[in-house]
Amino acid sequence: MQKIRFGTDGWRGIIADNYTFENVRIIAQATAEYVKEKGTSARGIAVGYDYRFMSETYAMLVAEILAANGVQVLLGQEAVPTPALSYIVKKNNCAGGVMITASHNPPHWNGVKFKGEYGGSAIPAITKDIEKHLYKTDPKKVDEVTRKNIVMTDLVTPYLEQLKSLVDLKKISDSKLTVVHDGMHGSGKNYLEKLLEGTDCKVISIRSNRDCLFGGVLPEPIPKNTQILIDTIKKEKADLGVATDGDADRLGITDSNGVFVWPHYSFPLLYEHLTQNRGWTGEVVHTVSLAPIIDKLIEQNGGGKVTEVPVGFKNVCEIMLERDVLIGGEESGGIGFKNHIPERDGLLIALLTLEMLATTGKSLSELVKDLENRFGAFCYDRIDAHLEDSKRLGLIQRLRDNPPAEFAGIPVEKVCLLDGIKFSFHGNGWLLIRASDTEPVVRLYAGSETMDNTWKILNAGKALCGITDI
């Protein structure tokens, strides 16, 4: 049997292969042992799930094992966004949370995400502590008495009310914006429409129903998966479109012309909105995979504390727990904000984007153009490529030992070893190369002033890594 190995903030696997009832029970028992060892089991654990195949069944399995160990469980009564679970954990002072989801993975995958008592991604110390309890104790069986520890709970309503309290709904309403929300058949459902009920904004919800196959499109809000969103924006003449991923903790944003707005732009725009229009203060933290536009913006505005961390929101969360962070995020569309939870939240990103448009009176494309006028154009792309062990293992160390001086004739100005290896070029150009330790995948992220240059850099990176299958 393949051993369970935790990844970014939990564990994912292929349904009926390694993602089995037995393995989910083993993880649930380890979670129970963890909170008992910490002495926090009396505070209970919140359990939620997304719209994936049998997610509610796996969630009940987790709840039963926890309950059998004497841990009270707040079990969601319906599929929920991951940040809704995280918010309940914090609001109810739970010992932690368990979310059944595989986020944006293909439909034959499912997973288990852990949430810390603070209501955010489990930091590495937590997942390591849970991992050390795996296989030590046989999963306990729930009975008539212990089943009473499971309390079916509305995890959604308190979360939606919290989101409403964080934005100016009147200002958003007065703008009379039209927005298309693509739920991507995930647990974000039609919640943006519910959040804006009673306002003068028009929300058009698409793909808000459950479909365990996600309509044949991965529930990841990136350009190649958002054609139906683009078509609807144009048909409805909407002001913008947003797409939440499979568990609604990340967001993709598309302007009124159907142009995808990468987080490399939306992150600094939201930072500027919160500081200039809302008067919020605080530090900034972002992953190494985000473009340096945000750093240049902060430097131009007089400076401020900016922390760069390795890829993975758990690393952003760790800094948010330690310091007064205004905004923290990553290139994949996950952004967290002050006054909420140390967690990425797709629906809150959508609301704040609407508030930004309502406040400035400008379209999203105008705001992006203004950013480009100040800091230069930026064109981004990413490749996730299969690479056999013989080429992948030791790749990053080899590059660190002997880094190239140029890519496609473009000289390297700086090398960063924070996560994988990142090469910075003149202007906005850069290339990040990361190699997985657990699967035969190498990831290349690149950006520059033009798409031609970006692809030249990516192709040079592919050749350097020995990638030939794309």
N, C-alpha and C positions, 0 to 999 in steps of 0.2 A: 504494500500500500504506500502510495506517495505521501511523504510527510507534509504536514501543513507548515507553510512558511509565510510569515506576515510581510506585507509590502508597505506602501506609503502610509496608510492609516488603517490597515486591516488586512483582509485576505479575500482574494477572488479566485474563482475556479470555473471549470466547465461543468455544467449541470449533468449529473449522472456519471461523470467521469471521476473527478476528485471532489467536486461540489456535491456531496451526498448528505443524506440525513445523518449518517453516523458522524461525519466530520463536523457538521454544524453542531451536533450535540456535544462533541468533544470541545469545540470552541466555547460553547455556552457554559460548560462545566468549568473550564479554565477561567472564564470571566467571573463566575460565582466565587471561585477560590481566591481570585485576585481581590475582590471587594471585601471578602471575609478577612483576608490577611491584613488588608488596610484598616479594617475596623469601621468601614463605611457602609456595610451591607444594609443596615437599618434604614438608610436613606432611600433605598430602592434604585431601580434602573428603569429607564424609559426605553421602549423597543418600538421601532417603526419599520416600515417597509415601503418599497416602491411598486411599480406596476409590472415588474418582470414576472416571468412564468413561475408560479408557485411561491412568490415572495411572501405572501400571507401565511402559507403553510410553514415555511422556514422560520418566519417570525414567531409563530405559535410554538414551534419546537424550542426556540431559544427561551421564550417566556416560560414554558413548562419546566425546563431544566433549572432556570433561575429560581422559579417558584418552589421547586422540589428542594432547593437548598435553603429555603427560608427567606429568600429575597423578594420583597414586593416588587411587582412589575406594573408599570404604566404602559399598557399595550395599545398602540394606535388602533382606532376602530375603522380606519380606512387608510389607503395609501397616502403618504405625505412627502413633501419635500424634505430633503436631509436637514436644511437649516431650521425647519419647524421642529424636528426632533431635538436638535441642538438647543433651540430656545427653551423648550420645555425642561430639558435637563437643568439648565441654569435657573430658570424661573422657579422650579420646584425643588431646587437644591438636591437633586438626585446624585447618587454616587457615580453615575456615568450613563452612557447611552449606547445602544446597539442598533444599527441601521442595516437592514437587509437590502442591498443594492449593489449593482456592478456599474453604476454610473453610466458611462458612454460606451461600455464594451458591447460586443455583438450579442444578439439575443440568447445564444446558448450559454452565456456566462451569467453567474450571479456572484454575490459577495457579501462580506460582513465588514461594515465600518464601525470603528469604536469612537466614542465621543467622551472627552474628559468631563469632569464635574463642572468645569467652567463653561461648558457649552460650545465646544469647538473640536477640531481634529485632534485625535489623541497624539500627544507628543511621543517621540521614540521611547522615552522611559516607560510610558504606560504600556505600549504594545510589547515591549521587552518583558515587562512584569507579567503580562497575561500569557505571553508565549512560554515562559518558563513553567507555567502550570499545565501546559498541554500534556495529555496522556498520563498524568500523575494519579488521577482519581477517575474511576468509572462514572459516567454521567448518571445522576440520580433520576429516579422515575417519579413523576408527579402522581399524586393520589387525590382522593376526594378532599382531604383536608388542605394539602398544600396548594391545590388548584385555586383556593380562595385568595392566594397571594397575587393572582392575576386580575388587574382592574382594567377593564376596557375604557379607554380615555380618548377624549377629543383633543388631539394634538395640534389641530389646524387653527381653530378659532382664536386662541390666545396669541398665536404667532401672527395671524393676519392683523389683529388689533395692534400688535407691537409695530408692525411695518407701517400702518397708517399713522401712528404717533410720531414716526421719524421723518415724515415729509409734510410739505404744505399742500394738502389736498385741495384747498380752495384755489390756490394759484394754479395747480395742475388743471383743475376743472375750468377755470376762467380761460385757459389757453385753447380749449375746445380742440385739442389735438386728436388725430385719428391714429391708432396704433394697432398693428397686427401682432398677436401673440401666438407663436408656434410652440405648443407644448411638446412636440416631438413624440407624442404618445407616452410621455413620462409622467411622473407624479407632480409636475408643475401644473398639470391639467389646464383649467381655465381660471386659475386663481388671480391673474392680473385683472381679468374682467370683473371678478368678485370684489377685488380691492377698489376698483374705480366705479362700482355701482353707485348711482345717485349723483355722479359728477356729469359734467357736460362733455367729457371725453368719450370718444367712440372706441371701444375695444372689440376687435374681431378675433375670435379664438379659432385656431385651426389645429388639427391633430391633437385635440384635447381628450380624446377617448382612449381607453386601454386597448393596446394592440401589442401583444408580447413579442411580435416580430418587427415592431416599429415601422410597419409599412415598407419593409425592405431597405430602409435607410438607417444608418447608425444614428442613435440619439445623441450626437455630438454636434454642438452648434458652430460648425465651421462652414466656409463657403460651399463646398461640394455637397453638403447635406441640406442646404437651405433653398433649393430652387422653388419649392412650393411656397415658401415664405416670400421670396422675391416676386413671384407671379401674382400673389395675393396683394402685395403692397401696390404694385402697378395697377392691378384691376380696380382696387378700392381707392386709389389715389391717396394712400395713407402717408402720414408724416414720417413714420419710421416703422420698423419691424423688429421684434425681439424673439429670440428662441432660447428656451430653457432646455438644459440637457436632461438626461434620463432621470436624475433625482433632483433637478432644479437648484443645484448649488452653483451652477455656472451659467453664463449668459453670452449669447452671440447677438450682435446689434447690426442692423442693416438700415441704411438711410433711405430717404424717399425715392432715390433713383435705383435702388436695389444694389447699392455698393456696400459690401461688408466692411464694417468699421472694427478693425482689430483692437484688442485691449491696449496695444502699444499707443493708440490714440485715446481711447475712451478712459483709460486710467488717468493720464494727466489732465484730461478735460474735467473729469469728476473731481479730481483734487483741486483744480482751480475753482470750480463751482463751490465746493464746500468751504474753501478758505475765503474767497472773495465775496460770494453771495450769501453764504450762511454764517460766516464768521467763526467757523470751527478752526481749532488749532490742533497741532500734534505732529508727531513724526511720520515718516513714510518708510514702509518696508516693501520690498518687491524681490521676486526671484531673479536669478541671473539671466533667465530667458526673456526678460522684458527689455525692450529697446531703451536706449539712454535718453529718450525725449523727456521723461519725467525728471531725470537728474538735471538736465539742462534748464528745464522750466524752473525748478526750485532754485538753482544757482542764479538765474536771471532775476528772480524775485527776492534776492537778498540772502539766499541760503537757508538751510534748515537741515535737521538730522535726517539722513537717508541711509537705510541699511539694506544691503544686498545679501540675499540668502540663497542656498541651493534650491533647485526645483522641488516642488511639493509644498502644498499649503500648510502642512504640519510645521514647516520651518518658519513660515510667515506667522502662524498662530503662536509659536513659541515667543517671538519678539513682541507680539501684541499682548501677551500675558505679562511680560516683564516691564514694558514701558508704555508711555502715553502715545499710542499710535493712532493717527487720524484715519489712515487708509493703508491697506496692505493687499497685495495681489500678485497675480501671475499671468503669463501670456495666454494661458488656455481659457481665460474668461472667468476665472474665480477671483472675486474681490470682496474683502471684508471691511467694515467701517466701525468707527468709534460710536459709542453710545448704544451698541447693539450686542452682538456676540462675536468672539474671535473666530469667526467662521465665514467662509464665502457664501454669498446669498444672491442667487440669480434674480429673484423677484425684487429684492431691494435695489439691486443695480438698475433694474428696469424703471422703478419708481423714481429714483434719483436722476436718471437720464431724462425722464419726462419733466421733472421739476427743473432741471437745468435748461431745457428747451423753453419751458414756460417762463422762466426768470429772464433769460437773455433775449427772448423774442427772435432767436436765430434758429435756422434749420441745422440739423446735424452736419450736413455737408459744408455749411458756412463755417461752423465751428472747427471742423477738421481743416478746412482751407486756411483759416486764420492761424492754426497751429503750424501748418506747413510753411506759411509765410514767415513765421518767426524762427522755426527750427529746421526747416528743410523738409523735402518730401521723404517719405519712408515707404518702401515696398518690402513686404515680408512673405516668407513661405517656410514650410517645414517638411521634412521627409522622415518617415519612420521606416527603416529598411531592415530586412532580414539579413543577418550576417552570421555565418557558421562560427562555432567556437574557435576554430584554428585562427581566424582573423580577428575575432571580437575580443577574446580574452587577452588582456595585456595591451590592447590597442591604446587606451588613454595614457597609460604609463609610457608607452613608446613615443607618443606624441609630446608628452611632457618632457621627456628626456631629449628629444630632438625636434622642437617645434619648427614648422616651415616659416620662412621669412616672407612669403607672399602666397596669395591664392589668385589664380587667373591673372597674374601680372599686377595684382593690387597689393601693395606692401602692408605688412602687419605692423601696427603701431604699438599694440599692447596685448599681453597674454594674461588671462585670468584663470586660476586653477581652483576656484571655489567649488565648482561642480563640473566634472568632466574637464573640458578645456575650451576656453572661449577666446577667440581672436577678434580684436577690434581694429578697424581700419579708419581712414580719415573720414570725417563727417559722421553719418549715422550708420556706417557699415559695420557689420559684425557677423561672426559665425560661431555657434556653440555646438560642440560634439559631445554627446553622452552615450555611454554604452551600458546596457542592462547587465546586471550580475546574475539575474535569475531566468532570463529568456533570451533567445538569439536575436536581439533587436539592437540596432544603433539608431539614435535619433540625432538629426541635424536640423538646427534652427538658424535661419539667416535673414538678414535685412540690409538694405542699402537704399540709395537715392532713386534707383530705377529697378524695375523688375528684371531687365536684362542682366544687370550687374548681380542682382540677388541670385539668379539662376547660374551665372558664371561661378559665383562663390560656392553655391551648393554642388554643382557638378565637379568643381575642383575638390571639394570636401569628400564627395563620393569616391572619386578616384583615389584620394589619399587613404581612405578607409578600406578600399578594395571592394566596394559595393558595385555589383553588376546587374542585379535583378530588377532595377527600376529604370 
